[in-house]
């Protein structure tokens, strides 16, 4: 395959508006710069337009007005099918093709791009290693896998064409908390190792703070309540909505230091110790 | 000898099955109608059904069309068409095509509709063209329902093909119509038994095909323990583990 030189993958939203045919305005003149090679998390309750924003990046949804630029190039001038093939997409419930084996699911996009089947499969096997799956699962069908394993296959498939952008739409929403924590750590490790621009959608603020270099808190209609690093948002919530959303007004995030036996013990609002402060 | 015994005797009598007027030739005519009608109906109904299933457009028309066609009285249609096309095989064949279309059409679009929307959305998000979504996702996953439609078409036509004889179209109905005219009940019964056996045989064959076309991954067993990291060795007794090849 002739490798196209891909840019660092900076994504820009320029006054993007999306109104659905039923009249709902999902996103209203939205502006955002998503920095390259970092994880940006769009977080908000359901109906805030976060998934709509994500799906506009790979033109699964076209904006009503405004433009989306990838490395300065307006995506409205690009063919949707070609654009989607160079952007990884991981969705909730993995969205694997049930009639294809794991290895063929992973190899789907490279084969669409014209990579010979043998090479695509060899690369798919490597990707199973990358996402921490045993190669023996390659010949299984998606239904024979657990939810967490399916999700890993979904990530491997998203990475298969070696895209510089990875879109993740609540990918861990349907797995149990233990597997979820594992997959989150895996995502951090992969992002650091591969240097992809990751755009991640979730309604879980803890997940957002864990994964995001940049966290975008959204209110209804795709209005940005606050953009910043997790620390910035915690230190300085822009308004009451943000404070309440991140839980700054609840016990969990309000910590105090108490001096016990000459050491600084961190306790939460209820006085329950959560840890010891290192000098 | 009772009537059933006489009917069986009629079937096994070489005078009745051999030769160009024997029931073997008539049975082949019956099968010609069945497969001919299904082939023509498939060429018309499958692309139409796929189009409806893929785009979701024209669904109401397809539903009412197949419902309306189903309600047509086949005997009346044969006679009506024979008035226009003359006696012979054309009018019955065309009638059977009309009978065969609705179940195939319904099977084709229902097969597409039964595919999980999320799977199709994922296929599109990966960068499949509409054609690829159709041929690589919807067609294989919708195949069992399509074959189900073909199966009920076949069953309906193979039984109805008996009517062809009324307009001199041959097939097994020849014996039945003749037997009623001459009050030869063993012959009527013998021929009916053959029609029934033919229908049962076709039903069995199509049931088997329908089972075979279900994609492997769709029938694959789900893991017992959802947290399992790797396949575990099973106990040697009990049901063997069903796995993809």
Interface residues (C-beta under 8 A of the other chain):
Chain A: X55 X58 X60 X81 X82 X83 X84 X85 X89 X91 X93 X94 X95 X96 X97 X98 X99 X100 X101 X108 X109 X112 X134 X136 X137 X139 X140 X141 X142 X143 X144 X145 X146 X147 X148 X149 X157 X179
Chain B: X116 X118 X119 X121 X122 X123 X124 X125 X126 X127 X128 X129 X132 X136 X137 X140 X141 X215 X216 X217 X218 X220 X221 X222 X223 X225 X226 X227 X228 X229 X230 X231 X243 X244 X245
